[in-house]
């Protein structure tokens, strides 16, 4: 009976990985790619774009972002940094921006009750912005010099009210390479970009590091006021835009946009713990604690079967064979090897196509990264279900509502 159950788990994992590869790659091909090529009809009167950057203790990484914004080819920009830092963030910005009049730094006001920090900073920045378009970006991104020019052209050509871009994910440290591809690889499967561009589909996704929205649209929706308490503010804004009848678009921009999210292990643990489960239930409006608990068990089981089990099913029989000097699980081992190979190949192709971390770490990512992310997801679920506060950058957010 146990043997049959183990074979069943391997079969589920094998089928799931094949479906994962087919779904992700199909959506990748259907999703438009932002081109670096100059338009045949350049904009005659380029609209003013107001870039708003929330910055809370970003001194160690905002420099690259400011440098690439300063070198943008787009001729009509203003750049507003909403600062809420206790480190050297402002000094870094001023050193790089120097006398560039396009840059403006404002101090973030005290965070009101009910607001998450990032939406409040963006809302505050939008109030002093004067552009026809608002562009919300993160401090941990850096860009090709033509990205804003191409983005405005793309949005106007396709008559969009809001445009978001998918970046290349930079992973340099060991823990980034091992852990980060797991949640990022899941996102591209669970929230397919191609369906976001389909007005008939209810799927709506935006990627926080690059959200460009018409000022008139943003004001008509009352900005972030309606979604001020959501931890996954980017996706909530996309859903609000699309459900209100505005035209939403998303495109791949891995050749022009780079994102470096969490660096240290502690940042990865804290960053995903704050939003991975809470964001999931907020996105699906699941208010029942019983359903939330059931969802937690189901996702934990799925993560184990897909990520960790194929490696264990391959390693454990080999270790037993080495100890006993007899191959007791020959056919099971062959099936496990096939499943593991398919899982690694599928994950490698997705990492390469979507520019997520380093693909050569895929075998270690699926096992070690899978185990750690299962623990992160469990931690996130426990905090949410128990009503404990989640922390990020020195702030605490309640998970009760």
ZADRENNU-331479 format. One line per field, with one value per residue: residue number from 1; x, y, z of N, C-alpha, C in turn. Coordinates in steps of 0.1 Angstrom, whole numbers, plus 2048, in hexadecimal, padded with zeros to 3 digits. Atoms other than C-alpha are relative to their C-alpha. Example, Ala and Ser with C-alpha at 12.3 -4.5 7.8 and 13.67 -1.06 7.14 Angstrom:
% residues 2
k: c(1 2)
n_c1: c(809 7F7)
n_c2: c(7F4 7F5)
n_c3: c(800 800)
ca_c1: c(87B 889)
ca_c2: c(7D3 7F5)
ca_c3: c(84E 847)
c_c1: c(809 7F8)
c_c2: c(80C 80B)
c_c3: c(800 808)
//
This chain:
% residues 401
k: c(1 2 3 4 5 6 7 8 9 10 11 12 13 14 15 16 17 18 19 20 21 22 23 24 25 26 27 28 29 30 31 32 33 34 35 36 37 38 39 40 41 42 43 44 45 46 47 48 49 50 51 52 53 54 55 56 57 58 59 60 61 62 63 64 65 66 67 68 69 70 71 72 73 74 75 76 77 78 79 80 81 82 83 84 85 86 87 88 89 90 91 92 93 94 95 96 97 98 99 100 101 102 103 104 105 106 107 108 109 110 111 112 113 114 115 116 117 118 119 120 121 122 123 124 125 126 127 128 129 130 131 132 133 134 135 136 137 138 139 140 141 142 143 144 145 146 147 148 149 150 151 152 153 154 155 156 157 158 159 160 161 162 163 164 165 166 167 168 169 170 171 172 173 174 175 176 177 178 179 180 181 182 183 184 185 186 187 188 189 190 191 192 193 194 195 196 197 198 199 200 201 202 203 204 205 206 207 208 209 210 211 212 213 214 215 216 217 218 219 220 221 222 223 224 225 226 227 228 229 230 231 232 233 234 235 236 237 238 239 240 241 242 243 244 245 246 247 248 249 250 251 252 253 254 255 256 257 258 259 260 261 262 263 264 265 266 267 268 269 270 271 272 273 274 275 276 277 278 279 280 281 282 283 284 285 286 287 288 289 290 291 292 293 294 295 296 297 298 299 300 301 302 303 304 305 306 307 308 309 310 311 312 313 314 315 316 317 318 319 320 321 322 323 324 325 326 327 328 329 330 331 332 333 334 335 336 337 338 339 340 341 342 343 344 345 346 347 348 349 350 351 352 353 354 355 356 357 358 359 360 361 362 363 364 365 366 367 368 369 370 371 372 373 374 375 376 377 378 379 380 381 382 383 384 385 386 387 388 389 390 391 392 393 394 395 396 397 398 399 400 401)
n_c1: c(808 7F7 7F9 80A 802 7F4 801 80B 7FA 7F7 808 805 7F5 7FC 80B 800 7F4 803 80A 7FA 7F7 809 807 7F7 7FA 80B 803 7F4 800 80B 7FE 7F8 7F2 7FD 7F4 7F6 7FF 806 80C 7FF 807 7FD 80A 7FD 802 800 807 7F7 801 7FC 7FB 801 7F8 800 7F3 7FE 7F3 7FC 7F3 7F6 803 808 7F6 801 80D 7FF 7F7 807 80A 7FA 7FB 80B 800 80D 7FD 80A 801 7FD 7FD 804 7FD 807 7F7 804 7F4 7F7 7F2 7FA 807 801 7F3 7FC 808 7FB 7F3 801 809 7F9 808 80B 80D 80C 802 806 801 809 801 80D 807 802 808 80D 806 807 7F8 7F3 7F6 7FD 80B 801 7F5 803 80B 7FB 7F8 809 807 7F8 7FB 807 800 80B 7FE 7F9 7F8 7FC 7F5 7FA 7F2 7F7 800 7F8 806 7F9 803 80C 80C 80B 804 807 80C 80A 804 808 80D 808 803 80A 80B 801 801 7F5 7F7 7F6 7F5 7FA 7F2 7F6 7FD 7F1 7FD 7F2 7FC 803 80E 809 800 807 80E 808 807 80C 80C 801 804 80E 809 802 809 80D 805 7FA 800 807 80E 802 802 80C 80A 80B 7FC 800 7F3 7F9 7F3 7F6 7F3 7FD 7F5 803 80E 802 80E 805 804 80F 805 7FD 808 80E 801 7FC 7F3 7FF 809 809 7F8 7F5 7FB 7FC 7F2 7FD 806 7FF 80B 80D 802 803 80E 809 800 807 80E 807 802 7F4 7F8 7F4 7F7 7F4 7F6 7F2 7F6 7F4 7F4 7FF 804 7FA 805 7F9 80A 7FA 7F2 7FC 80A 80A 809 808 809 809 807 80B 809 80A 80A 803 80D 809 804 808 80E 806 802 80B 80B 803 801 803 7F4 800 7FB 7F2 7F8 801 7F7 7F2 7FC 7FF 7F5 7F4 7FF 7FD 7F2 7F7 801 7FA 7F2 7F7 802 7F9 7F2 7FF 803 7F4 7F5 801 7FD 7F1 7F9 803 7F8 7F2 7FF 804 7FA 80A 809 80D 80B 7FB 80A 803 7F5 801 80B 7FC 7F6 807 807 7F6 7FB 80A 802 7F5 800 80B 7FC 7F5 805 808 7F6 7F9 809 804 7F4 802 7F5 7F6 806 7F8 803 80E 801 7FF 80B 80C 7FF 7FD 809 80E 802 800 80C 80B 7FF 804 80E 806 7FF 809 80D 802 802 80D 80B 800 802 7F3 7FB 7F5 7F7 7F8 7F8 802 80F 808 80D 809 806 80E 80A)
n_c2: c(7F4 7F4 800 7FA 7F2 7F9 7FF 7F7 7F3 7FD 7FD 7F3 7F7 801 7FA 7F2 7F9 7FE 7F6 7F4 7FC 7FD 7F4 7F4 7FC 7FB 7F2 7F8 7FD 7F7 7F3 7F8 7FC 7F2 800 7F5 7FA 7F3 7FF 7F9 7F3 7FC 7F7 7F2 7F9 80A 7FC 800 80D 7FE 80C 7FF 80B 801 803 802 807 806 7FA 80A 805 7F7 7F9 805 7FC 7F1 7FF 804 7F7 7F4 801 804 7F8 7FA 7F1 7F9 807 7FB 80B 7FC 80A 7FF 806 803 807 7FC 802 7F6 800 7F2 7FB 808 7FB 7F3 801 805 7F7 7F3 7F4 804 7FA 809 808 7F9 809 7FB 808 807 7FC 80C 80A 801 80E 807 800 806 7F5 7FD 7F9 7F2 7F8 7FD 7F7 7F3 7FB 7FD 7F4 7F4 803 7F7 807 806 80E 803 80D 805 80A 803 7FB 80B 803 7F7 800 7FC 7F1 7FE 807 7F7 7FC 80B 803 7F6 803 80C 7FD 7F7 807 80A 7FA 805 7F7 804 80A 805 807 80B 7FD 80B 801 802 807 801 808 80E 802 7FB 80A 80C 7FE 7F6 805 808 7F7 7F9 80A 803 7F4 7FF 80A 7FD 7F3 7FF 7F2 7FF 7FE 7F2 7F7 804 7F9 809 808 7F9 800 7F2 801 7F5 803 7F4 7F7 7F7 7FE 7F3 7FE 7F2 7F8 7FF 80D 801 7F6 805 80B 7FB 805 80C 7FE 80B 80C 7FB 80A 80D 802 801 7F4 7FF 808 7FB 7F5 806 805 7F4 7F9 809 802 7F3 7FE 7FA 809 804 807 804 805 805 7F6 806 7FA 7F2 7FD 809 7FF 807 7FF 802 804 809 80A 7FA 7F8 809 806 7F6 7FA 809 803 7F6 7FE 80B 806 7F5 7FB 80A 800 7F3 800 808 7FC 80B 7FA 80B 806 80E 801 7FC 80B 80B 7FB 802 80E 804 7FA 807 80D 7FE 7FC 80C 80A 7FB 7FB 808 80E 807 801 80A 80D 804 801 80A 80D 801 801 80E 80A 7FF 806 80E 805 807 7F6 805 7F7 7FD 7F9 7F3 7F7 7FC 7F7 7F4 7F9 7FA 7F5 7F6 7FA 7F7 7F4 7F8 7FA 7F6 7F4 7FA 7F8 7F5 7F7 7F9 7F8 7F4 7FA 801 805 808 80D 80C 804 806 80B 7FC 7F7 808 807 7F7 7F5 805 802 7F3 7F9 807 7FB 7F2 7FF 804 7F5 7F6 805 800 7F2 7FB 807 7FC 7F1 7F9 7F6 803 7F5 7FD 7F3 7F9 7FD 80C 7FF 809 80A 804 7FC)
n_c3: c(800 7FF 80D 80A 7FC 804 80F 803 7FD 80B 80C 7FE 802 80E 808 7FC 806 80F 801 7FC 80B 80C 7FD 7FF 80D 809 7FC 803 80F 803 7FA 808 7FB 803 809 7FF 80E 801 808 80D 7FE 7F2 7FA 803 7F3 7F5 7F3 7F4 7F8 7F2 7FA 7F1 7FA 7F1 7FB 7F1 7FD 80D 803 806 80E 809 808 80D 805 803 80C 80D 802 804 80E 809 80C 801 7FE 7F8 7F4 7F3 7F7 7F2 7F6 7F4 7F7 7F2 7FD 7F5 804 809 80D 806 804 80C 80B 803 805 80E 807 801 802 809 7FB 802 7F3 7F4 7F4 7F6 7F4 7FE 7F3 7F6 806 7F9 7FD 80B 80C 802 803 80E 806 7FB 806 80E 800 7FD 80B 80B 7FE 805 80D 80A 80D 806 7FD 7F4 801 7F3 800 7F4 7FF 802 80E 809 80D 80D 802 809 7FC 7FF 80D 806 7F9 803 80E 800 7FA 809 80C 7FD 7F9 7F2 7F4 7F6 806 7F6 807 7F9 800 7FD 7F2 7FD 7F3 7FE 7F4 801 7FC 80B 80B 7FC 7FB 808 80B 7FC 800 80D 80A 7FD 804 80F 803 7FA 805 80E 805 80C 7FE 7FB 80B 807 7F9 7FD 7F4 7F4 7FA 800 7F9 802 7F9 7F8 803 80C 803 806 801 803 7F4 800 7FC 7F1 7F8 801 7F7 7F3 7FD 7F8 7F4 7FF 7FD 7F8 7F6 807 800 80E 806 80F 805 7FC 809 80D 7FF 7FF 80E 80A 7FD 802 80E 807 807 7F9 808 7FA 80A 7FB 803 7FA 807 7FD 7F2 7F7 7F2 7F6 7F5 7F3 802 7F5 7FC 7F7 808 808 7F6 7FB 80B 805 7F5 7FE 80B 809 7FD 7FE 80D 807 7FB 804 80E 803 7F7 7F7 7F3 7F6 7FA 803 80E 800 7FA 80A 80B 7FC 801 80E 806 7FA 806 80E 800 7FD 80B 80D 7FE 7F7 801 80B 7FC 7F5 806 807 7F7 7F5 805 803 7F3 7FB 809 7FC 7F3 800 80C 808 805 7FC 805 80D 809 7F9 802 80E 801 7F9 808 80B 7FA 7FC 80C 807 7F7 801 80E 801 7F7 806 80C 7FB 7FB 80B 808 7F8 7FA 7F1 7F9 807 803 7FC 7F2 800 7F8 7F2 7FD 7FE 7F4 7F4 801 7FE 7F2 7F9 803 7F8 7F2 801 802 7F4 7F7 805 7FD 7F2 7FC 805 7F9 7F2 7FF 7FC 80A 809 800 80C 7FF 7F4 7FD 7FD 807 7FA 80A 7FB 80A)
ca_c1: c(800 81C 82F 80F 80B 82F 82B 80B 81E 839 81F 80E 82F 838 817 818 83B 831 812 827 840 824 810 82D 83E 81D 815 838 835 813 81F 82C 851 85A 873 892 88D 884 861 85D 847 858 842 83F 832 83C 826 836 83C 83E 854 84C 864 85D 87D 881 8A5 8B0 8D3 8E5 8D3 8C0 8E0 8DD 8B9 8C0 8DD 8C7 8AB 8C2 8CE 8AB 8A7 882 882 865 86A 867 873 864 874 85E 877 871 894 8AB 8CA 8DE 8C3 8BF 8E5 8EA 8CE 8DC 8FF 8F4 8D8 8ED 8DE 8C5 8A5 88F 895 881 883 866 862 847 82D 824 814 7EE 7DB 7CF 7EA 807 827 82D 80A 80A 82C 820 7FF 812 82A 80D 7FE 81B 822 818 81C 802 80F 81A 836 83A 85B 86F 891 8A0 89C 8B2 8AB 8B7 8B8 89B 882 86C 86C 862 848 836 836 828 80D 801 803 7EE 7D7 7DE 7D3 7ED 80C 822 843 852 877 896 89C 8C0 8CB 8EF 8F2 8F0 8CE 8BF 8C9 8BB 89B 88F 887 86D 853 85C 858 836 829 82E 819 7FD 7FA 7FF 809 7F8 7D5 7DB 7DC 7BB 79E 786 79A 796 7BB 7CD 7F1 80A 82E 836 858 849 825 81D 7FA 7E7 7E3 7BE 7B8 7CA 7B7 795 79C 7A6 7C9 7D3 7B8 7A2 7BE 7D3 7D5 7DF 802 801 7F9 805 7ED 7D1 7D6 7D6 7B5 7A6 7B0 7A3 783 77B 77C 79E 7B7 7D3 7F2 811 831 852 86F 88B 8A3 89E 894 8A6 899 8AD 894 8A0 8C5 8CC 8BB 8AA 89B 88F 87F 86F 865 852 844 833 820 820 802 7F2 7F3 7E5 7C5 7C1 7C4 7A9 794 795 788 77E 799 790 795 7B6 7C2 7B7 7C9 7E9 7E9 7E2 7FD 817 80F 811 833 841 835 841 862 870 861 871 894 88E 87F 89F 8B8 8AA 8A9 8CD 8D8 8C6 8D7 8F9 8F3 8E3 8F6 8D6 8BE 89C 889 895 875 86C 88F 88B 869 878 896 87E 869 887 896 876 872 895 893 871 87E 89E 88B 873 891 8A3 885 879 89C 897 8B8 8D2 8C4 8E2 8D7 8B5 8BC 8C6 8AA 88F 89C 8AC 899 879 87D 885 868 850 85B 857 834 82B 838 824 805 809 80D 7EE 7D8 7E3 7DE 803 813 82A 849 85B 876 86F 849 82F 80F 7F1 7E4 7C2 7B0)
ca_c2: c(800 818 80F 817 838 842 839 84E 86C 869 867 886 898 88D 898 8B9 8C2 8BB 8D0 8EB 8EC 8ED 908 91F 91D 921 940 94D 94B 95C 979 996 9A1 9C5 9CC 9E2 9EB A10 A16 A20 A3D A4C A60 A85 A92 A79 A7B A83 A63 A67 A4B A44 A2F A24 A23 A14 A0D A06 A16 9F5 9F0 A0F A1D A07 A10 A36 A32 A21 A39 A56 A48 A42 A4E A58 A7F A87 A7A A83 A6C A6D A59 A54 A4F A3E A34 A34 A2B A3D A39 A5F A65 A49 A58 A7C A71 A60 A78 A97 AB6 AA2 AB6 A99 A89 A93 A83 A86 A79 A5F A69 A53 A33 A35 A18 9FF A07 9F1 A05 A02 A0B A29 A35 A32 A43 A60 A63 A63 A81 A98 A87 A9D A83 A76 A53 A46 A2C A19 A07 9F7 A01 9DE 9E0 9EE 9F4 9F7 A1C A17 A05 A23 A2F A0D A08 A29 A21 9FE A0B A26 A0F 9F5 A0E A02 A12 9FE 9EB 9D5 9C4 9A3 9A6 990 984 988 96F 972 963 93E 941 956 93C 920 92E 94B 937 922 93E 951 931 92B 94E 94B 92B 936 959 955 976 96E 96D 98F 99E 98D 9A5 987 976 980 979 999 99B 9B8 9B6 9CF 9DB 9EA 9F7 A13 A20 A3E A59 A5D A38 A38 A56 A47 A28 A3D A30 A17 A23 A05 9EB 9FD 9DF 9C4 9B6 9AD 9D0 9CB 9AE 9BF 9DF 9CA 9B9 9DB 9EA 9CC 9C7 9EC 9E9 9F8 9E8 9D5 9C9 9B6 9AD 99B 9B3 99C 9AC 9CF 9CB 9BB 9B4 9AA 9A2 993 98D 97D 95E 973 98A 96D 95D 97D 98A 96B 964 985 981 95E 94F 970 97C 95C 95D 983 97E 963 974 955 961 93F 933 90F 914 926 909 8F0 905 905 8DF 8DB 8F3 8E3 8C1 8CD 8DE 8BE 8A7 8BE 8CC 8B4 892 88A 891 87C 860 85F 864 84D 82D 834 838 817 805 812 806 7E5 7DF 7D3 7E7 7E1 7FD 7F9 803 81E 82C 82D 83F 857 85F 866 87D 88F 895 8A3 8BA 8C7 8CC 8DE 8F5 8FC 907 91D 92D 934 941 958 961 955 951 937 918 902 903 8F3 8D1 8E1 8FA 8DF 8CC 8E4 902 8EE 8E4 907 916 8FC 909 92E 927 915 932 94A 935 932 957 95E 944 94E 973 97A 998 995 9AB 9BC 9D7 9DE 9E1 9C9 9C2 9B1 991 991 9A3)
ca_c3: c(800 809 7E9 7D4 7E7 7DF 7BA 7BA 7C9 7AE 793 7A0 7A1 77E 76E 782 775 751 755 766 749 72E 740 748 726 713 727 722 6FC 6FD 712 6FF 703 706 6EA 6EC 6C7 6C1 6B4 690 69C 6BB 6D2 6C7 6E9 703 722 743 757 77D 78C 7B1 7C6 7EA 7FD 820 82A 806 809 800 7DF 7D2 7C2 7A3 79F 7A0 787 76D 772 76D 74C 73D 719 71F 71E 735 758 77C 798 7BB 7D7 7F5 811 832 83B 859 845 82A 80E 809 808 7EE 7D8 7DB 7D3 7B2 7A8 7AF 79F 789 78D 783 7A6 7C4 7E7 7FF 822 828 841 85F 853 85B 86A 850 837 82B 827 802 7F6 80D 800 7DC 7E4 7F4 7D7 7BE 7CE 7C5 7A4 785 769 752 75A 77C 77E 79E 7A2 7BD 7CA 7C4 79E 782 75E 73A 72F 716 72C 734 711 704 71F 718 6F2 6FA 711 6F9 6DB 6EC 6FD 720 740 754 74A 760 756 760 769 769 78C 798 7B2 7BE 7E1 7E7 7F9 7DD 7C3 7D7 7E5 7CF 7B0 7C3 7CA 7AA 795 7A6 79E 778 779 791 783 75D 74D 72C 73B 74C 729 71F 727 728 744 768 76F 778 782 787 791 7AC 7A0 780 77F 767 769 75B 775 76B 770 792 79E 792 7A7 7C5 7C3 7DD 7F6 7EE 7F2 80C 823 80A 80D 7E7 7DC 7B8 7B0 7C2 7AD 78D 798 7A0 77E 76A 77D 779 753 74C 735 746 736 740 72C 731 734 740 727 735 75A 777 79A 7B8 7D3 7F4 7F9 81B 829 844 829 814 833 83F 81D 811 833 834 813 804 817 822 7FE 7F1 807 801 7DC 7DD 7F8 80F 830 841 859 851 82C 832 848 82D 812 827 82A 805 7FA 812 804 7E0 7E7 7F6 7DA 7BE 7CD 7E7 7E1 7BF 7CD 7ED 7D8 7C5 7E1 7FC 7E6 7DB 7FF 809 7EB 7F6 81A 813 7F2 7E2 7CC 7DD 7CB 7A7 794 7AE 7AA 784 787 7A1 78A 76D 783 791 76E 760 77F 77B 755 758 774 761 741 755 767 747 734 750 75B 77F 791 787 776 77F 7A3 799 7A9 7CA 7C8 7C5 7E3 7FC 7EF 7EF 813 81E 80B 81A 83C 830 824 844 858 843 848 86D 871 85C 86D 890 889 892 882 865 864 847 849 86D 86A 877 863 872 860 872 856)
c_c1: c(809 807 7F7 7FE 80C 801 7F6 806 80A 7F8 7F9 80A 804 7F7 800 80B 7FE 7F6 806 808 7F7 7F9 809 806 7F6 7FD 80B 800 7F4 801 809 80D 802 80D 808 800 7F8 7F4 802 7FA 803 7F6 804 7FF 7FF 7FA 80A 7FD 806 804 7FF 807 7FF 80D 801 80D 805 80E 809 7FD 7F9 809 7FF 7F3 800 809 7F9 7F4 805 805 7F5 800 7F2 802 7F8 7FD 801 800 7FE 804 7F9 808 7FB 80B 807 80F 805 7F9 801 80E 804 7F9 806 80E 7FF 7F8 807 7F7 7F5 7F3 7F4 7FE 7FB 7FE 7F6 800 7F3 7FA 7FE 7F6 7F2 7FC 7F9 808 80C 809 802 7F5 7FF 80B 7FC 7F4 805 808 7F7 7F9 808 805 7F7 7FF 7F3 7FF 808 807 805 80B 806 80F 80A 800 80A 7FD 809 7FC 7F3 7F3 7F4 7FB 7F8 7F3 7F5 7FB 7F7 7F2 7F7 7FC 7F5 7F4 7FD 7FD 80A 809 80A 80A 806 80F 809 803 80E 801 80F 805 7FB 7F1 7F6 7FF 7F9 7F2 7F7 7F9 7F3 7F3 7FE 7FB 7F1 7F7 7FD 7F7 7F2 7FA 805 7FE 7F7 7F1 7FD 7FD 7F2 7F4 7F4 803 800 80E 806 80C 808 80C 805 80C 7FE 7F1 7FE 7F1 7FC 7FC 7F1 7FA 803 7F7 7F1 7FE 804 80D 801 7F7 7F8 808 80C 806 805 80F 805 7FA 800 7F5 7F3 7FD 7FC 7F1 7F6 7FF 7F8 7F1 7F8 7FF 80B 808 80D 809 80D 809 80D 80A 80D 80D 803 7FE 806 7FB 808 7F9 807 80E 804 7F5 7F5 7F6 7F7 7F5 7F5 7F7 7F5 7F7 7F5 7F5 7FC 7F3 7F6 7FB 7F7 7F1 7FA 7FD 7F3 7F4 7FB 800 7FE 80E 802 805 80F 809 801 80A 80F 805 802 80D 80D 802 804 80F 809 800 807 80F 809 7FF 808 80F 802 7FD 80B 80C 7FF 802 80F 808 7FE 808 80F 803 7FE 807 7F7 7F5 7F2 7F5 803 7F6 7FC 80B 800 7F5 804 80A 7F9 7F9 809 806 7F7 7FE 80C 800 7F5 804 80B 7FB 7F8 80A 807 7F7 7FB 80B 7FF 80D 809 7FB 808 7FE 7F2 7FF 800 7F4 7F3 801 802 7F7 7F2 7FD 7FF 7F3 7F3 7FF 7FB 7F0 7F8 800 7F6 7F2 7FC 7FD 7F3 7F5 7FF 7FD 80D 804 80C 809 807 806 7FC 7F2 7F9 7F2 7F7 7FA 7F1 7F6 804)
c_c2: c(80D 802 806 80F 808 801 80B 80F 804 803 80E 80B 801 808 80F 808 801 80B 80E 806 805 80D 80C 804 805 80E 80A 804 809 80E 808 804 80E 800 80D 808 80D 7FF 807 80E 804 80B 80F 808 7F6 805 800 7F3 804 7F2 802 7F4 800 7FC 7FF 7F9 7F8 805 7F6 7FC 80A 807 7FC 805 80F 802 7FD 809 80D 7FF 7FC 80A 808 80F 807 7F9 809 7F4 804 7F4 803 7F9 7FE 7F8 805 7FE 80B 801 80E 804 7F9 807 80E 7FF 7FC 80A 80E 80C 7FD 805 7F7 7F8 809 7F6 806 7F6 7FA 804 7F3 7F7 800 7F2 7FB 800 7F7 80A 804 807 80E 809 804 809 80E 806 804 80D 80C 7FE 809 7F9 7FB 7F1 7FF 7F3 7FD 7F6 7FE 803 7F5 7FC 80A 7FC 803 80E 802 7FB 809 805 7F5 7FD 80A 7FD 7F4 803 808 7F8 7F6 805 7FB 80B 7FD 7F6 7FC 7F7 7F5 801 7F3 800 7FC 7F9 7FD 7F7 7F2 7FE 805 7F6 7F4 801 808 7FA 7F8 809 807 7F7 7FD 80B 800 7F5 803 80C 802 80E 801 803 80E 809 7FD 807 7F7 7F8 809 800 80D 7FF 80D 7FC 80D 809 809 800 80E 801 80F 807 801 7F3 7FE 808 7FB 7F5 803 7FA 7F3 800 7F3 7F3 803 7F6 7F3 800 7FE 80B 800 7F8 806 80D 7FB 7FB 80C 807 7F8 7FF 80D 804 807 7F5 7FE 7F8 7FC 7FA 7FC 80B 7FC 806 80E 803 7F5 803 7F7 801 7FF 7FA 7F5 7F6 806 808 7F7 7FA 80A 805 7F7 7FC 80A 800 7F3 7F9 80B 806 7F7 800 80E 800 7F8 803 7F4 805 7F5 7FB 7F1 7FE 804 7F5 7F5 804 7FE 7F2 7FC 805 7F9 7F3 801 804 7F4 7F6 805 803 7F6 7F2 7F9 7FE 7F5 7F2 7FA 7FD 7F4 7F1 7FD 7FE 7F2 7F6 800 7F9 7F1 7F8 7F7 80B 7FB 807 803 808 80E 80A 806 80B 80D 808 807 80D 80C 807 809 80C 80A 807 80B 80C 808 809 80C 80B 808 809 80D 807 801 7FA 7F8 7F2 7F4 7FC 7F9 7F3 803 808 7F7 7F8 809 80C 7FD 7FE 80D 808 7FA 806 80F 801 7FC 80B 80B 7FD 801 80E 806 7FA 804 80E 807 80A 7FB 80D 802 80E 808 803 7F3 803 7F5 7F7 7FD 804 7FC)
c_c3: c(800 7F3 7F5 803 7FB 7F1 7FC 802 7F4 7F3 800 7FD 7F1 7F7 803 7FA 7F1 7FD 803 7F4 7F4 803 800 7F3 7F6 803 7FD 7F1 7FD 806 7F8 807 7FC 7F8 803 7F3 801 7F7 7F4 801 80E 804 7FD 80D 80B 80D 80C 808 80E 806 810 806 80F 805 80F 802 7F4 7FC 7F9 7F2 7F7 7F6 7F1 7F9 7FC 7F4 7F3 7FD 7FA 7F1 7F6 7F4 7FF 804 80A 80D 80C 809 80E 808 80D 80B 80E 806 80D 7FD 7F7 7F2 7F9 7FB 7F3 7F3 7FC 7F9 7F1 7F8 7FE 7FD 7F5 806 7FF 80D 80B 80B 80A 80C 802 80D 808 7FA 808 802 7F4 7F3 801 7FB 7F2 7F9 805 7FA 7F1 7FF 803 7F5 7F4 801 7FC 7F2 7F6 7F3 7FC 803 80E 7FE 80D 7FF 80D 800 7FD 7F1 7F9 7F2 7F4 7FD 7F8 806 801 7F3 7F8 807 7FD 7F1 800 806 7F7 7F3 802 808 80E 80A 80B 7FA 80B 7F8 809 7FE 7FF 80F 803 80D 801 80B 7FF 803 7F5 7F5 803 803 7F7 7F4 803 7FF 7F3 7F5 802 7FA 7F1 7FC 805 7FB 7F1 7FA 7F4 802 806 7F4 7F9 808 804 80D 80C 807 7FE 809 7FD 808 806 7FC 7F3 7FD 7FB 7FD 7FD 80D 801 805 80F 808 800 80A 80E 804 808 80C 802 804 809 80A 7FB 7FF 7F1 7F8 7F1 7F9 802 7F7 7F2 800 800 7F3 7F6 803 7FE 7F1 7F9 7FA 806 7F7 808 7F5 807 7FC 806 7FA 804 80F 809 80E 809 80D 80E 7FE 80B 803 808 7F8 7F8 809 804 7F5 7FB 80B 802 7F6 7F9 803 802 7F2 7F8 804 7FE 7F2 7FC 80A 809 80E 80B 805 7FC 7F2 7FF 805 7F5 7F4 804 7FF 7F2 7F9 805 7FA 7F1 7FF 802 7F5 7F4 802 806 7FD 7F5 804 80B 7FB 7F8 809 80A 7FA 7FD 80D 806 7F8 804 80E 800 7F4 7F8 7FC 802 7F9 7F1 7F7 806 7FD 7F1 7FE 807 7F8 7F5 805 803 7F4 7FA 809 7FE 7F2 7FF 807 7F9 7F4 805 806 7F5 7F8 807 807 80F 806 7F7 7FE 804 80E 801 809 80F 804 803 80D 80C 800 802 80E 808 7FD 806 80E 800 7FF 80C 80A 7FD 804 80E 805 7FC 808 80F 803 805 7F5 7F8 800 7F3 802 80D 803 802 7F9 806 7F5 804 7F6 7F2)
//
